[in-house]
Amino acid sequence: MAEDSFSRYLVLPELRLLKAQPLGRGGLGGTELIAEKESELEVCPRCATASRSVYDRRWVRLKDEPLRTRQTFLRVRKRRFWCAPCKKPFTEPLPGVRKGYRTTSATGAPYSGRARTSAI
């Protein structure tokens, strides 16, 4: 239980932490957290139809807020779903990451909400 709440603190709410690995010599380059989204289905942004059909998977690297003064990166395995009515693929959104950006919303804000509201 404690490990689960700690991993929820480290990554975005809907992500499941798979692995944490140090970057650089002795971890001095920071930390990379490897995660994936937990949901079974996603909704098409064009027609609002739910889809479970996974079309493709891609790795995305996001810059997150520092953890104990060391740089933190999230490497997320994002899925692309196939929308049958639209006949087009779409990528699952990540909460806390704006479309087209490679940083979490916490990166630009000092003393982010995750750190202030955490119960650990």
DOSEMAR-368960 format. One record per atom (N, C-alpha, C): x, z, y; residue in one letter; atom name. Coordinates in Angstrom, 2 decimals, always signed. Layout:
REM residues N
+---------+---------+---------+----+----+
:       X :       Z :       Y : aa : at :
+---------+---------+---------+----+----+
:       X :       Z :       Y :  A : CA :
...
+---------+---------+---------+----+----+
END
This chain:
REM residues 120
+---------+---------+---------+----+----+
:       X :       Z :       Y : aa : at :
+---------+---------+---------+----+----+
:   +0.82 :   +0.00 :   -1.20 :  M :  N :
:   +0.00 :   +0.00 :   +0.00 :  M : CA :
:   +0.86 :   +0.00 :   +1.26 :  M :  C :
:   +1.89 :   +0.86 :   +1.28 :  A :  N :
:   +2.76 :   +0.93 :   +2.46 :  A : CA :
:   +3.51 :   -0.38 :   +2.64 :  A :  C :
:   +3.95 :   -1.00 :   +1.53 :  E :  N :
:   +4.66 :   -2.27 :   +1.62 :  E : CA :
:   +3.75 :   -3.35 :   +2.19 :  E :  C :
:   +2.47 :   -3.33 :   +1.80 :  D :  N :
:   +1.52 :   -4.32 :   +2.30 :  D : CA :
:   +1.30 :   -4.16 :   +3.80 :  D :  C :
:   +1.15 :   -2.93 :   +4.30 :  S :  N :
:   +0.94 :   -2.73 :   +5.73 :  S : CA :
:   +2.19 :   -3.10 :   +6.53 :  S :  C :
:   +3.37 :   -2.86 :   +5.96 :  F :  N :
:   +4.60 :   -3.25 :   +6.63 :  F : CA :
:   +4.73 :   -4.76 :   +6.71 :  F :  C :
:   +4.39 :   -5.47 :   +5.63 :  S :  N :
:   +4.47 :   -6.94 :   +5.66 :  S : CA :
:   +3.43 :   -7.50 :   +6.62 :  S :  C :
:   +2.28 :   -6.85 :   +6.77 :  R :  N :
:   +1.27 :   -7.28 :   +7.74 :  R : CA :
:   +1.80 :   -7.12 :   +9.16 :  R :  C :
:   +2.60 :   -6.10 :   +9.39 :  Y :  N :
:   +3.21 :   -5.88 :  +10.71 :  Y : CA :
:   +4.22 :   -6.98 :  +11.02 :  Y :  C :
:   +4.99 :   -7.40 :  +10.01 :  L :  N :
:   +6.06 :   -8.38 :  +10.23 :  L : CA :
:   +5.55 :   -9.79 :  +10.47 :  L :  C :
:   +4.52 :  -10.20 :   +9.76 :  V :  N :
:   +4.03 :  -11.58 :   +9.87 :  V : CA :
:   +2.65 :  -11.60 :  +10.52 :  V :  C :
:   +2.17 :  -12.79 :  +10.80 :  L :  N :
:   +0.86 :  -12.96 :  +11.41 :  L : CA :
:   -0.24 :  -12.50 :  +10.44 :  L :  C :
:   -1.41 :  -12.12 :  +10.94 :  P :  N :
:   -2.44 :  -11.47 :  +10.12 :  P : CA :
:   -2.86 :  -12.21 :   +8.84 :  P :  C :
:   -3.02 :  -13.51 :   +8.88 :  E :  N :
:   -3.52 :  -14.23 :   +7.72 :  E : CA :
:   -2.42 :  -14.72 :   +6.78 :  E :  C :
:   -1.18 :  -14.33 :   +7.03 :  L :  N :
:   -0.07 :  -14.80 :   +6.21 :  L : CA :
:   +0.33 :  -13.74 :   +5.18 :  L :  C :
:   +0.81 :  -14.22 :   +4.06 :  R :  N :
:   +1.34 :  -13.35 :   +3.00 :  R : CA :
:   +2.85 :  -13.52 :   +2.97 :  R :  C :
:   +3.57 :  -12.42 :   +3.09 :  L :  N :
:   +5.04 :  -12.45 :   +3.09 :  L : CA :
:   +5.54 :  -12.71 :   +1.68 :  L :  C :
:   +6.34 :  -13.77 :   +1.51 :  L :  N :
:   +6.91 :  -14.11 :   +0.21 :  L : CA :
:   +8.31 :  -13.54 :   +0.05 :  L :  C :
:   +9.10 :  -13.62 :   +1.14 :  K :  N :
:  +10.50 :  -13.23 :   +1.05 :  K : CA :
:  +11.04 :  -12.99 :   +2.46 :  K :  C :
:  +11.99 :  -12.09 :   +2.56 :  A :  N :
:  +12.71 :  -11.86 :   +3.82 :  A : CA :
:  +14.20 :  -12.03 :   +3.51 :  A :  C :
:  +14.87 :  -12.85 :   +4.32 :  Q :  N :
:  +16.29 :  -13.06 :   +4.06 :  Q : CA :
:  +17.08 :  -12.98 :   +5.36 :  Q :  C :
:  +18.30 :  -12.41 :   +5.28 :  P :  N :
:  +19.14 :  -12.30 :   +6.47 :  P : CA :
:  +19.75 :  -13.65 :   +6.83 :  P :  C :
:  +19.99 :  -13.85 :   +8.11 :  L :  N :
:  +20.63 :  -15.08 :   +8.59 :  L : CA :
:  +22.02 :  -14.73 :   +9.10 :  L :  C :
:  +22.96 :  -15.59 :   +8.83 :  G :  N :
:  +24.33 :  -15.37 :   +9.30 :  G : CA :
:  +25.08 :  -14.37 :   +8.46 :  G :  C :
:  +26.26 :  -14.08 :   +8.88 :  R :  N :
:  +27.15 :  -13.17 :   +8.15 :  R : CA :
:  +26.66 :  -11.73 :   +8.28 :  R :  C :
:  +26.32 :  -11.12 :   +7.16 :  G :  N :
:  +25.85 :   -9.74 :   +7.16 :  G : CA :
:  +24.52 :   -9.53 :   +7.87 :  G :  C :
:  +23.75 :  -10.58 :   +8.05 :  G :  N :
:  +22.46 :  -10.46 :   +8.72 :  G : CA :
:  +22.55 :  -10.38 :  +10.22 :  G :  C :
:  +23.74 :  -10.62 :  +10.78 :  L :  N :
:  +23.91 :  -10.52 :  +12.24 :  L : CA :
:  +23.23 :  -11.66 :  +12.98 :  L :  C :
:  +22.90 :  -12.73 :  +12.27 :  G :  N :
:  +22.22 :  -13.86 :  +12.90 :  G : CA :
:  +20.72 :  -13.67 :  +13.00 :  G :  C :
:  +20.20 :  -12.59 :  +12.45 :  G :  N :
:  +18.78 :  -12.32 :  +12.51 :  G : CA :
:  +18.16 :  -12.31 :  +11.12 :  G :  C :
:  +16.85 :  -12.50 :  +11.09 :  T :  N :
:  +16.09 :  -12.46 :   +9.85 :  T : CA :
:  +15.13 :  -13.63 :   +9.79 :  T :  C :
:  +14.98 :  -14.18 :   +8.60 :  E :  N :
:  +13.99 :  -15.23 :   +8.38 :  E : CA :
:  +12.96 :  -14.70 :   +7.40 :  E :  C :
:  +11.70 :  -14.72 :   +7.82 :  L :  N :
:  +10.59 :  -14.26 :   +6.98 :  L : CA :
:   +9.88 :  -15.49 :   +6.44 :  L :  C :
:   +9.77 :  -15.59 :   +5.13 :  I :  N :
:   +9.13 :  -16.75 :   +4.50 :  I : CA :
:   +7.72 :  -16.33 :   +4.09 :  I :  C :
:   +6.72 :  -17.10 :   +4.53 :  A :  N :
:   +5.33 :  -16.72 :   +4.30 :  A : CA :
:   +4.46 :  -17.95 :   +4.05 :  A :  C :
:   +3.24 :  -17.69 :   +3.58 :  E :  N :
:   +2.24 :  -18.75 :   +3.45 :  E : CA :
:   +0.87 :  -18.17 :   +3.75 :  E :  C :
:   -0.06 :  -19.04 :   +4.08 :  K :  N :
:   -1.40 :  -18.60 :   +4.43 :  K : CA :
:   -2.18 :  -18.28 :   +3.16 :  K :  C :
:   -3.05 :  -17.28 :   +3.22 :  E :  N :
:   -3.76 :  -16.81 :   +2.04 :  E : CA :
:   -5.11 :  -17.46 :   +1.79 :  E :  C :
:   -5.73 :  -18.08 :   +2.77 :  S :  N :
:   -7.09 :  -18.58 :   +2.63 :  S : CA :
:   -7.20 :  -19.68 :   +1.57 :  S :  C :
:   -8.35 :  -19.75 :   +0.92 :  E :  N :
:   -8.59 :  -20.75 :   -0.12 :  E : CA :
:   -9.06 :  -22.08 :   +0.46 :  E :  C :
:   -9.75 :  -22.03 :   +1.59 :  L :  N :
:  -10.27 :  -23.25 :   +2.20 :  L : CA :
:  -10.06 :  -23.23 :   +3.69 :  L :  C :
:  -10.16 :  -24.39 :   +4.29 :  E :  N :
:  -10.08 :  -24.53 :   +5.74 :  E : CA :
:  -11.21 :  -25.43 :   +6.21 :  E :  C :
:  -11.53 :  -25.34 :   +7.50 :  V :  N :
:  -12.61 :  -26.13 :   +8.08 :  V : CA :
:  -12.00 :  -27.26 :   +8.90 :  V :  C :
:  -12.51 :  -28.47 :   +8.71 :  C :  N :
:  -12.03 :  -29.64 :   +9.43 :  C : CA :
:  -12.31 :  -29.48 :  +10.93 :  C :  C :
:  -11.31 :  -29.69 :  +11.77 :  P :  N :
:  -11.53 :  -29.55 :  +13.22 :  P : CA :
:  -12.40 :  -30.66 :  +13.81 :  P :  C :
:  -12.55 :  -31.78 :  +13.12 :  R :  N :
:  -13.35 :  -32.90 :  +13.63 :  R : CA :
:  -14.84 :  -32.73 :  +13.33 :  R :  C :
:  -15.16 :  -32.44 :  +12.03 :  C :  N :
:  -16.57 :  -32.44 :  +11.62 :  C : CA :
:  -17.05 :  -31.08 :  +11.13 :  C :  C :
:  -16.21 :  -30.06 :  +11.11 :  A :  N :
:  -16.55 :  -28.69 :  +10.70 :  A : CA :
:  -17.00 :  -28.59 :   +9.24 :  A :  C :
:  -16.49 :  -29.46 :   +8.38 :  T :  N :
:  -16.78 :  -29.40 :   +6.95 :  T : CA :
:  -15.68 :  -28.60 :   +6.26 :  T :  C :
:  -16.08 :  -27.69 :   +5.39 :  A :  N :
:  -15.10 :  -26.90 :   +4.64 :  A : CA :
:  -14.43 :  -27.77 :   +3.59 :  A :  C :
:  -13.12 :  -27.60 :   +3.42 :  S :  N :
:  -12.37 :  -28.38 :   +2.45 :  S : CA :
:  -11.45 :  -27.48 :   +1.64 :  S :  C :
:  -11.39 :  -27.74 :   +0.33 :  R :  N :
:  -10.48 :  -27.04 :   -0.57 :  R : CA :
:   -9.43 :  -28.00 :   -1.12 :  R :  C :
:   -9.55 :  -29.26 :   -0.81 :  S :  N :
:   -8.67 :  -30.29 :   -1.35 :  S : CA :
:   -7.35 :  -30.34 :   -0.58 :  S :  C :
:   -6.27 :  -29.86 :   -1.21 :  V :  N :
:   -4.96 :  -29.84 :   -0.56 :  V : CA :
:   -4.33 :  -31.22 :   -0.68 :  V :  C :
:   -3.99 :  -31.79 :   +0.45 :  Y :  N :
:   -3.45 :  -33.14 :   +0.54 :  Y : CA :
:   -1.91 :  -33.12 :   +0.48 :  Y :  C :
:   -1.31 :  -32.11 :   +1.11 :  D :  N :
:   +0.14 :  -32.06 :   +1.25 :  D : CA :
:   +0.53 :  -30.65 :   +1.69 :  D :  C :
:   +1.81 :  -30.33 :   +1.57 :  R :  N :
:   +2.34 :  -29.06 :   +2.07 :  R : CA :
:   +3.59 :  -29.34 :   +2.87 :  R :  C :
:   +3.80 :  -28.55 :   +3.93 :  R :  N :
:   +4.98 :  -28.72 :   +4.78 :  R : CA :
:   +5.51 :  -27.36 :   +5.21 :  R :  C :
:   +6.82 :  -27.28 :   +5.38 :  W :  N :
:   +7.45 :  -26.07 :   +5.91 :  W : CA :
:   +7.57 :  -26.19 :   +7.41 :  W :  C :
:   +7.22 :  -25.12 :   +8.12 :  V :  N :
:   +7.31 :  -25.06 :   +9.57 :  V : CA :
:   +8.12 :  -23.81 :   +9.91 :  V :  C :
:   +9.09 :  -23.95 :  +10.82 :  R :  N :
:   +9.90 :  -22.81 :  +11.25 :  R : CA :
:   +9.49 :  -22.41 :  +12.66 :  R :  C :
:   +9.11 :  -21.15 :  +12.81 :  L :  N :
:   +8.62 :  -20.62 :  +14.07 :  L : CA :
:   +9.53 :  -19.50 :  +14.56 :  L :  C :
:   +9.76 :  -19.46 :  +15.85 :  K :  N :
:  +10.53 :  -18.38 :  +16.45 :  K : CA :
:   +9.57 :  -17.25 :  +16.77 :  K :  C :
:   +9.92 :  -16.04 :  +16.32 :  D :  N :
:   +9.07 :  -14.88 :  +16.54 :  D : CA :
:   +9.80 :  -13.88 :  +17.42 :  D :  C :
:   +9.13 :  -12.79 :  +17.77 :  E :  N :
:   +9.76 :  -11.76 :  +18.60 :  E : CA :
:  +10.90 :  -11.09 :  +17.84 :  E :  C :
:  +11.92 :  -10.62 :  +18.54 :  P :  N :
:  +13.05 :   -9.97 :  +17.88 :  P : CA :
:  +12.63 :   -8.70 :  +17.13 :  P :  C :
:  +13.31 :   -8.44 :  +16.05 :  L :  N :
:  +13.07 :   -7.23 :  +15.26 :  L : CA :
:  +14.34 :   -6.40 :  +15.34 :  L :  C :
:  +14.27 :   -5.28 :  +16.05 :  R :  N :
:  +15.44 :   -4.43 :  +16.29 :  R : CA :
:  +16.58 :   -5.21 :  +16.93 :  R :  C :
:  +16.31 :   -5.91 :  +17.96 :  T :  N :
:  +17.23 :   -6.72 :  +18.76 :  T : CA :
:  +17.82 :   -7.91 :  +18.02 :  T :  C :
:  +17.41 :   -8.19 :  +16.81 :  R :  N :
:  +17.89 :   -9.36 :  +16.07 :  R : CA :
:  +16.80 :  -10.43 :  +16.07 :  R :  C :
:  +17.23 :  -11.67 :  +16.23 :  Q :  N :
:  +16.29 :  -12.79 :  +16.27 :  Q : CA :
:  +15.52 :  -12.88 :  +14.94 :  Q :  C :
:  +14.24 :  -13.19 :  +15.03 :  T :  N :
:  +13.39 :  -13.31 :  +13.85 :  T : CA :
:  +12.74 :  -14.69 :  +13.84 :  T :  C :
:  +12.78 :  -15.32 :  +12.68 :  F :  N :
:  +12.12 :  -16.61 :  +12.48 :  F : CA :
:  +11.12 :  -16.48 :  +11.36 :  F :  C :
:  +10.00 :  -17.18 :  +11.49 :  L :  N :
:   +9.02 :  -17.27 :  +10.41 :  L : CA :
:   +9.12 :  -18.67 :   +9.83 :  L :  C :
:   +9.28 :  -18.78 :   +8.53 :  R :  N :
:   +9.21 :  -20.08 :   +7.86 :  R : CA :
:   +7.92 :  -20.07 :   +7.06 :  R :  C :
:   +6.97 :  -20.88 :   +7.49 :  V :  N :
:   +5.63 :  -20.87 :   +6.94 :  V : CA :
:   +5.36 :  -22.16 :   +6.18 :  V :  C :
:   +4.81 :  -22.01 :   +5.01 :  R :  N :
:   +4.41 :  -23.18 :   +4.23 :  R : CA :
:   +2.96 :  -23.49 :   +4.58 :  R :  C :
:   +2.79 :  -24.51 :   +5.42 :  K :  N :
:   +1.46 :  -24.91 :   +5.87 :  K : CA :
:   +0.91 :  -25.98 :   +4.92 :  K :  C :
:   -0.40 :  -25.91 :   +4.71 :  R :  N :
:   -1.05 :  -26.91 :   +3.86 :  R : CA :
:   -1.79 :  -27.92 :   +4.74 :  R :  C :
:   -1.85 :  -29.13 :   +4.24 :  R :  N :
:   -2.68 :  -30.16 :   +4.87 :  R : CA :
:   -3.83 :  -30.42 :   +3.91 :  R :  C :
:   -5.03 :  -30.37 :   +4.43 :  F :  N :
:   -6.23 :  -30.57 :   +3.63 :  F : CA :
:   -6.79 :  -31.96 :   +3.86 :  F :  C :
:   -7.56 :  -32.43 :   +2.89 :  W :  N :
:   -8.22 :  -33.73 :   +2.99 :  W : CA :
:   -9.69 :  -33.50 :   +3.29 :  W :  C :
:  -10.17 :  -34.14 :   +4.36 :  C :  N :
:  -11.58 :  -34.05 :   +4.73 :  C : CA :
:  -12.28 :  -35.29 :   +4.17 :  C :  C :
:  -13.18 :  -35.12 :   +3.24 :  A :  N :
:  -13.88 :  -36.24 :   +2.60 :  A : CA :
:  -14.78 :  -37.01 :   +3.58 :  A :  C :
:  -15.61 :  -36.34 :   +4.40 :  P :  N :
:  -16.46 :  -37.09 :   +5.33 :  P : CA :
:  -15.66 :  -37.90 :   +6.37 :  P :  C :
:  -14.58 :  -37.31 :   +6.91 :  C :  N :
:  -13.77 :  -38.00 :   +7.92 :  C : CA :
:  -12.78 :  -38.99 :   +7.29 :  C :  C :
:  -12.46 :  -38.76 :   +6.02 :  K :  N :
:  -11.46 :  -39.54 :   +5.30 :  K : CA :
:  -10.08 :  -39.48 :   +5.99 :  K :  C :
:   -9.75 :  -38.25 :   +6.46 :  K :  N :
:   -8.47 :  -38.02 :   +7.13 :  K : CA :
:   -7.94 :  -36.64 :   +6.76 :  K :  C :
:   -6.61 :  -36.49 :   +6.76 :  P :  N :
:   -6.05 :  -35.15 :   +6.52 :  P : CA :
:   -6.01 :  -34.33 :   +7.82 :  P :  C :
:   -5.99 :  -33.02 :   +7.65 :  F :  N :
:   -5.81 :  -32.12 :   +8.79 :  F : CA :
:   -4.96 :  -30.93 :   +8.33 :  F :  C :
:   -4.23 :  -30.35 :   +9.26 :  T :  N :
:   -3.34 :  -29.23 :   +8.96 :  T : CA :
:   -4.03 :  -27.92 :   +9.28 :  T :  C :
:   -3.84 :  -26.94 :   +8.39 :  E :  N :
:   -4.45 :  -25.63 :   +8.62 :  E : CA :
:   -3.85 :  -24.98 :   +9.86 :  E :  C :
:   -4.68 :  -24.37 :  +10.69 :  P :  N :
:   -4.16 :  -23.69 :  +11.89 :  P : CA :
:   -3.59 :  -22.33 :  +11.53 :  P :  C :
:   -2.68 :  -21.85 :  +12.35 :  L :  N :
:   -2.14 :  -20.50 :  +12.19 :  L : CA :
:   -2.57 :  -19.67 :  +13.38 :  L :  C :
:   -3.16 :  -18.50 :  +13.14 :  P :  N :
:   -3.55 :  -17.64 :  +14.26 :  P : CA :
:   -2.30 :  -17.12 :  +14.96 :  P :  C :
:   -2.31 :  -17.14 :  +16.26 :  G :  N :
:   -1.15 :  -16.66 :  +17.01 :  G : CA :
:   -0.12 :  -17.74 :  +17.30 :  G :  C :
:   -0.38 :  -18.99 :  +16.85 :  V :  N :
:   +0.53 :  -20.11 :  +17.10 :  V : CA :
:   -0.30 :  -21.24 :  +17.68 :  V :  C :
:   +0.02 :  -21.64 :  +18.90 :  R :  N :
:   -0.70 :  -22.75 :  +19.54 :  R : CA :
:   -0.30 :  -24.06 :  +18.90 :  R :  C :
:   -1.25 :  -24.97 :  +18.83 :  K :  N :
:   -1.01 :  -26.28 :  +18.22 :  K : CA :
:   +0.14 :  -27.01 :  +18.94 :  K :  C :
:   +1.11 :  -27.48 :  +18.16 :  G :  N :
:   +2.23 :  -28.22 :  +18.71 :  G : CA :
:   +3.41 :  -27.35 :  +19.15 :  G :  C :
:   +3.26 :  -26.03 :  +19.13 :  Y :  N :
:   +4.33 :  -25.13 :  +19.56 :  Y : CA :
:   +5.10 :  -24.61 :  +18.34 :  Y :  C :
:   +6.33 :  -24.21 :  +18.54 :  R :  N :
:   +7.17 :  -23.68 :  +17.46 :  R : CA :
:   +7.51 :  -22.22 :  +17.70 :  R :  C :
:   +6.67 :  -21.52 :  +18.45 :  T :  N :
:   +6.87 :  -20.09 :  +18.70 :  T : CA :
:   +5.53 :  -19.38 :  +18.50 :  T :  C :
:   +5.60 :  -18.12 :  +18.12 :  T :  N :
:   +4.38 :  -17.33 :  +18.03 :  T : CA :
:   +3.99 :  -16.89 :  +19.44 :  T :  C :
:   +2.74 :  -16.52 :  +19.61 :  S :  N :
:   +2.29 :  -16.10 :  +20.94 :  S : CA :
:   +2.97 :  -14.80 :  +21.38 :  S :  C :
:   +3.48 :  -14.04 :  +20.41 :  A :  N :
:   +4.16 :  -12.78 :  +20.74 :  A : CA :
:   +5.54 :  -13.01 :  +21.34 :  A :  C :
:   +6.13 :  -14.19 :  +21.14 :  T :  N :
:   +7.49 :  -14.45 :  +21.59 :  T : CA :
:   +7.61 :  -14.38 :  +23.10 :  T :  C :
:   +6.67 :  -14.93 :  +23.82 :  G :  N :
:   +6.77 :  -14.97 :  +25.28 :  G : CA :
:   +6.35 :  -13.70 :  +25.98 :  G :  C :
:   +5.65 :  -12.82 :  +25.28 :  A :  N :
:   +5.14 :  -11.61 :  +25.92 :  A : CA :
:   +5.99 :  -10.40 :  +25.56 :  A :  C :
:   +6.53 :   -9.70 :  +26.57 :  P :  N :
:   +7.29 :   -8.50 :  +26.25 :  P : CA :
:   +6.36 :   -7.42 :  +25.70 :  P :  C :
:   +6.83 :   -6.66 :  +24.74 :  Y :  N :
:   +6.05 :   -5.59 :  +24.11 :  Y : CA :
:   +4.72 :   -6.13 :  +23.62 :  Y :  C :
:   +4.79 :   -6.98 :  +22.66 :  S :  N :
:   +3.60 :   -7.69 :  +22.16 :  S : CA :
:   +2.54 :   -6.74 :  +21.63 :  S :  C :
:   +1.37 :   -7.28 :  +21.44 :  G :  N :
:   +0.23 :   -6.50 :  +20.94 :  G : CA :
:   +0.46 :   -5.99 :  +19.54 :  G :  C :
:   +1.20 :   -6.74 :  +18.71 :  R :  N :
:   +1.46 :   -6.28 :  +17.35 :  R : CA :
:   +2.24 :   -4.98 :  +17.37 :  R :  C :
:   +3.24 :   -4.88 :  +18.24 :  A :  N :
:   +4.07 :   -3.67 :  +18.29 :  A : CA :
:   +3.30 :   -2.50 :  +18.89 :  A :  C :
:   +2.46 :   -2.75 :  +19.88 :  R :  N :
:   +1.73 :   -1.66 :  +20.53 :  R : CA :
:   +0.61 :   -1.12 :  +19.68 :  R :  C :
:   -0.09 :   -2.00 :  +18.93 :  T :  N :
:   -1.26 :   -1.56 :  +18.20 :  T : CA :
:   -0.98 :   -1.26 :  +16.74 :  T :  C :
:   +0.26 :   -1.36 :  +16.31 :  S :  N :
:   +0.60 :   -1.11 :  +14.92 :  S : CA :
:   +0.41 :   +0.36 :  +14.57 :  S :  C :
:   -0.05 :   +0.61 :  +13.36 :  A :  N :
:   -0.31 :   +1.97 :  +12.91 :  A : CA :
:   +0.75 :   +2.47 :  +11.94 :  A :  C :
:   +1.92 :   +1.81 :  +11.90 :  I :  N :
:   +2.96 :   +2.28 :  +10.96 :  I : CA :
:   +3.97 :   +3.17 :  +11.63 :  I :  C :
+---------+---------+---------+----+----+
END
